[in-house]
């Protein structure tokens, strides 16, 4: 339950008293509430009393960054502290007939927002895991040093990977220039699985829980296919707007190795088999 002090601070920051607070479905790492204010606004509140001090400020910055891109609708942050974040309530709805096209067009617009560097000015989080974003002018160096190796070393240090598996990941890092074509850095959501794409309002898509950075645009598209849930029309429409270089299917597992290593670190050996399949294929 939300502490009284947090409840009072929320009311102060939103300039409205809390009329009611109802628990929603929680994630693995946080508690969720639908808050009704006495000015008739509804607010989504995410609470985590054990997260890093900058966790919710990083999420708020990511939401703002995506909103600035003018792409897919983004839930707006209303207030945040080190313990919680308050976001506008987006009423759920069945996807409308234009959902796939809206999502594809929005992502294409977002990915058109570029940078001269890969990475981001500050670190943030992919799920509860710290995501390292030290900037580089090389996408291959960035992906090796800021994506694959931090997760691989974390898994090795906790006993989830052995020395041979760590060596395989290091060999993949050395091979990245041969495996991944040059791509200009684009603004990514960073954790674009189906659970982070809502259908809201009249059935339009909306994004939540960003892990933003400037990276290879194909990395977002690969993540969308890791756990499924998206219609094939999204990708075909996107390709009409921003055609991908040939061979995406062949290199897709390389992008997703990062997320699978992160899931291995968060949830354990259930993800080890898929990690090993990628290591055997590309190392």
Backbone torsions as a table, in degrees:
resi	resn	phi	psi	omega
1	UNK	NA	146.5	-179.9
2	UNK	-67.7	129.3	179.7
3	UNK	-62.4	151.5	-178.2
4	UNK	-59.8	-40.9	-179.6
5	UNK	-63.1	-39.3	177.9
6	UNK	-68.0	-38.3	178.0
7	UNK	-62.3	-43.2	179.3
8	UNK	-66.9	-39.7	179.5
9	UNK	-67.0	-39.0	176.7
10	UNK	-59.7	-46.1	179.8
11	UNK	-61.7	-40.7	180.0
12	UNK	-65.1	-44.8	-176.1
13	UNK	-71.0	-28.8	179.9
14	UNK	-98.5	0.0	176.8
15	UNK	55.3	44.9	177.7
16	UNK	-162.6	142.6	179.0
17	UNK	-74.2	149.5	176.6
18	UNK	-80.7	115.8	-179.8
19	UNK	-83.4	-43.8	178.5
20	UNK	-152.8	157.9	-179.0
21	UNK	-140.8	116.8	-175.7
22	UNK	-121.4	131.3	-179.6
23	UNK	-67.8	137.2	174.0
24	UNK	-107.6	-179.6	175.6
25	UNK	-62.3	127.9	-178.3
26	UNK	-88.7	159.6	172.7
27	UNK	-91.1	-175.4	177.4
28	UNK	-69.7	-17.0	-169.4
29	UNK	-128.1	-3.7	-177.0
30	UNK	-150.6	163.9	177.0
31	UNK	-105.7	141.4	-175.0
32	UNK	-120.4	141.0	-179.2
33	UNK	-137.6	146.8	166.6
34	UNK	-100.7	119.0	-175.8
35	UNK	-107.1	128.0	173.0
36	UNK	-103.6	123.1	178.7
37	UNK	-92.3	162.0	-176.7
38	UNK	-76.1	-2.9	171.7
39	UNK	-97.1	15.2	175.8
40	UNK	75.8	10.7	172.4
41	UNK	-82.0	147.0	170.1
42	UNK	-108.5	140.4	-176.8
43	UNK	-132.7	140.1	172.5
44	UNK	-93.1	126.4	-177.4
45	UNK	-118.7	124.6	176.6
46	UNK	-111.9	126.9	-174.1
47	UNK	-121.4	133.4	173.6
48	UNK	-148.1	108.3	-176.4
49	UNK	-87.6	-0.7	-177.7
50	UNK	-116.0	8.0	-176.3
51	UNK	-84.6	169.8	176.3
52	UNK	-64.0	155.4	-174.1
53	UNK	-62.2	-27.7	-177.7
54	UNK	-100.4	10.4	-174.5
55	UNK	-60.8	-52.0	-174.9
56	UNK	-78.1	-28.0	174.3
57	UNK	-67.2	-34.3	176.4
58	UNK	-67.1	-40.1	177.3
59	UNK	-64.5	-42.1	179.2
60	UNK	-61.9	-40.9	178.7
61	UNK	-64.7	-40.0	178.4
62	UNK	-63.8	-41.7	177.2
63	UNK	-61.7	-41.8	178.8
64	UNK	-65.2	-41.6	-179.2
65	UNK	-62.4	-45.4	178.9
66	UNK	-65.7	-38.9	179.9
67	UNK	-62.9	-37.9	179.3
68	UNK	-65.1	-25.2	-176.3
69	UNK	-68.5	-21.5	-178.0
70	UNK	73.6	18.3	-178.9
71	UNK	-89.7	-127.3	178.8
72	UNK	-63.0	146.0	176.4
73	UNK	-55.5	143.5	-177.4
74	UNK	-127.8	137.1	174.8
75	UNK	-63.4	129.9	-176.0
76	UNK	-88.5	135.6	176.0
77	UNK	-77.5	133.0	-179.5
78	UNK	-102.3	-33.0	-180.0
79	UNK	-170.5	157.2	176.2
80	UNK	-157.8	155.0	172.9
81	UNK	-133.7	-170.1	176.8
82	UNK	-73.3	-11.7	-175.0
83	UNK	-111.2	-19.2	-175.6
84	UNK	-158.5	165.1	173.6
85	UNK	-135.5	136.1	177.4
86	UNK	-107.5	125.9	-175.0
87	UNK	-126.5	150.2	177.6
88	UNK	-56.5	142.4	178.0
89	UNK	-79.0	123.8	178.9
90	UNK	-107.9	107.8	-176.9
91	UNK	-61.0	126.5	180.0
92	UNK	-68.5	150.4	-179.4
93	UNK	-153.8	159.5	173.8
94	UNK	-69.3	140.1	177.8
95	UNK	-57.4	136.6	177.7
96	UNK	-86.2	-178.7	-175.2
97	UNK	-66.8	-21.1	-178.5
98	UNK	-98.6	7.5	-175.6
99	UNK	-56.1	-51.1	-176.4
100	UNK	-62.7	-43.9	-180.0
101	UNK	-66.6	-39.9	179.1
102	UNK	-63.5	-41.5	179.0
103	UNK	-65.3	-45.0	-179.9
104	UNK	-62.9	-47.1	179.4
105	UNK	-64.0	-41.1	179.9
106	UNK	-64.0	-42.9	178.6
107	UNK	-65.7	-39.8	177.9
108	UNK	-61.8	-40.7	177.1
109	UNK	-64.9	-44.5	178.5
110	UNK	-60.5	-45.3	-177.9
111	UNK	-70.9	-14.0	174.7
112	UNK	-77.2	-11.4	176.0
113	UNK	-81.5	109.0	-172.2
114	UNK	-108.9	-175.1	-179.8
115	UNK	-154.6	164.1	174.7
116	UNK	-84.8	-12.7	-175.5
117	UNK	-130.5	150.8	169.8
118	UNK	-85.9	144.6	179.8
119	UNK	111.0	-149.5	-177.5
120	UNK	-160.7	154.6	-178.1
121	UNK	-63.1	-20.3	179.8
122	UNK	-139.7	157.7	173.5
123	UNK	-72.0	160.6	173.4
124	UNK	-147.7	-150.2	-172.2
125	UNK	-136.7	140.0	171.1
126	UNK	-111.2	104.1	-164.2
127	UNK	65.0	-138.2	177.1
128	UNK	-88.8	-0.2	-176.4
129	UNK	-85.8	132.7	175.2
130	UNK	-62.4	133.5	-179.7
131	UNK	-111.2	116.5	-176.0
132	UNK	-80.9	132.9	-171.3
133	UNK	-128.9	22.4	180.0
134	UNK	-54.2	128.5	-168.7
135	UNK	-76.4	150.8	179.3
136	UNK	-149.2	151.6	175.2
137	UNK	-87.0	1.5	177.9
138	UNK	-116.8	122.8	176.6
139	UNK	-65.6	-33.8	-179.4
140	UNK	-69.6	-41.9	176.8
141	UNK	-65.0	-43.8	-179.6
142	UNK	-60.5	-48.3	-176.2
143	UNK	-65.5	-36.6	178.3
144	UNK	-68.5	-51.4	-170.2
145	UNK	-84.3	-26.7	-175.8
146	UNK	-109.9	-10.5	-179.1
147	UNK	-118.3	-68.1	-172.8
148	UNK	-68.7	-50.4	-171.1
149	UNK	-69.8	-39.1	176.2
150	UNK	-59.5	-41.2	178.0
151	UNK	-69.3	-40.0	-179.9
152	UNK	-64.3	-44.8	179.7
153	UNK	-65.9	-37.8	176.6
154	UNK	-61.4	-44.0	179.3
155	UNK	-67.1	-38.2	178.6
156	UNK	-65.5	-44.9	-177.9
157	UNK	-66.2	-25.9	178.7
158	UNK	-94.5	3.0	177.1
159	UNK	84.3	10.4	179.6
160	UNK	-83.9	-23.1	174.3
161	UNK	-124.8	147.5	174.9
162	UNK	-97.3	179.7	-175.3
163	UNK	-63.2	-37.0	-179.8
164	UNK	-66.4	-39.7	178.4
165	UNK	-67.7	-40.4	176.6
166	UNK	-62.2	-41.0	177.8
167	UNK	-62.7	-37.6	178.2
168	UNK	-63.1	-41.0	178.6
169	UNK	-66.5	-38.4	176.9
170	UNK	-63.2	-37.4	178.0
171	UNK	-67.5	-38.5	176.2
172	UNK	-61.8	-41.0	178.4
173	UNK	-58.7	-40.8	179.0
174	UNK	-67.8	-27.0	-177.6
175	UNK	-90.6	-3.3	-174.1
176	UNK	-53.6	-41.8	179.6
177	UNK	-59.8	-27.5	177.9
178	UNK	-86.0	-19.9	-175.3
179	UNK	-95.9	-32.2	-173.2
180	UNK	-119.9	123.6	179.3
181	UNK	-70.5	158.4	176.3
182	UNK	-60.5	134.3	175.9
183	UNK	-141.7	140.5	176.5
184	UNK	-71.2	145.4	179.3
185	UNK	-64.5	133.9	-179.4
186	UNK	-128.2	155.5	177.8
187	UNK	-71.1	119.4	-179.1
188	UNK	-108.3	150.0	167.9
189	UNK	-67.5	-44.9	172.3
190	UNK	97.2	-21.8	179.6
191	UNK	-144.8	56.8	-165.7
192	UNK	-90.9	62.7	171.2
193	UNK	-92.2	169.3	-170.9
194	UNK	-60.5	-31.6	-179.7
195	UNK	-66.4	-17.8	178.9
196	UNK	-98.9	8.7	174.1
197	UNK	-120.1	108.6	-177.4
198	UNK	-93.3	162.0	167.1
199	UNK	-113.3	119.1	-169.4
200	UNK	-133.9	170.3	174.1
201	UNK	60.9	-113.2	178.0
202	UNK	-96.4	10.7	178.3
203	UNK	112.8	17.3	179.6
204	UNK	-87.6	156.8	177.8
205	UNK	-77.6	152.3	175.2
206	UNK	-148.4	145.3	-176.3
207	UNK	-103.7	144.0	174.0
208	UNK	-134.4	172.9	171.5
209	UNK	49.4	59.3	-178.5
210	UNK	-74.0	155.3	170.2
211	UNK	-132.6	57.1	-164.6
212	UNK	-65.5	145.5	167.4
213	UNK	-166.7	171.9	174.9
214	UNK	-97.9	116.7	-175.3
215	UNK	-150.8	-166.7	178.8
216	UNK	-67.7	124.1	-179.5
217	UNK	-59.8	-29.4	178.8
218	UNK	-63.0	-22.3	-179.6
219	UNK	-64.6	-39.0	175.2
220	UNK	-62.7	-44.5	-177.4
221	UNK	-67.3	-35.1	177.2
222	UNK	-66.0	-43.5	178.6
223	UNK	-60.9	-35.5	179.2
224	UNK	-62.2	-25.7	-177.3
225	UNK	-100.5	-4.8	-177.9
226	UNK	-64.8	-47.4	-178.3
227	UNK	-111.1	2.2	176.1
228	UNK	76.6	-169.0	176.6
229	UNK	102.0	-7.8	179.2
230	UNK	-107.6	142.8	178.5
231	UNK	-71.9	145.3	179.2
232	UNK	-59.4	-25.4	-179.3
233	UNK	-62.3	-31.2	179.2
234	UNK	-58.4	-44.8	-175.9
235	UNK	-74.6	-37.1	179.7
236	UNK	-67.8	-39.4	177.5
237	UNK	-67.9	-42.5	177.6
238	UNK	-57.8	-44.0	-178.2
239	UNK	-65.2	-26.6	174.2
240	UNK	-69.2	-30.6	-176.7
241	UNK	-89.4	-41.3	-179.2
242	UNK	-138.0	82.2	-176.0
243	UNK	-58.2	134.4	176.3
244	UNK	-85.9	148.3	172.6
245	UNK	-58.5	151.9	179.8
246	UNK	-62.5	154.0	177.0
247	UNK	92.9	13.6	-177.8
248	UNK	-58.8	-43.1	-177.4
249	UNK	-59.6	-36.3	-179.1
250	UNK	-68.6	-36.0	-176.0
251	UNK	-98.3	-6.5	-179.1
252	UNK	-52.7	-43.9	179.9
253	UNK	-61.2	-27.0	179.1
254	UNK	-64.6	-45.8	177.0
255	UNK	-59.8	-42.2	-173.6
256	UNK	-79.5	-9.7	175.0
257	UNK	-58.6	-36.9	178.0
258	UNK	-58.8	-49.1	-177.4
259	UNK	-69.8	-34.5	178.1
260	UNK	-68.3	-37.7	175.3
261	UNK	-65.9	-39.3	176.7
262	UNK	-62.5	-43.2	177.8
263	UNK	-66.9	-35.1	174.8
264	UNK	-60.1	-44.4	179.9
265	UNK	-67.7	-33.8	-176.6
266	UNK	-83.8	-39.2	-169.0
267	UNK	-118.8	-8.7	174.2
268	UNK	97.5	-160.9	-165.5
269	UNK	-66.7	-8.6	179.1
270	UNK	-59.2	-23.2	-177.5
271	UNK	-101.1	0.5	-175.5
272	UNK	-68.9	-36.9	-178.3
273	UNK	-60.4	-45.3	-179.3
274	UNK	-67.8	-37.7	174.8
275	UNK	-59.4	-46.4	-179.3
276	UNK	-63.2	-36.8	178.1
277	UNK	-60.6	-40.9	179.5
278	UNK	-69.7	-40.8	179.2
279	UNK	-62.6	-42.8	179.6
280	UNK	-65.8	-30.6	-176.6
281	UNK	-79.9	-35.2	-168.9
282	UNK	-116.9	-16.6	-173.2
283	UNK	-72.2	NA	NA
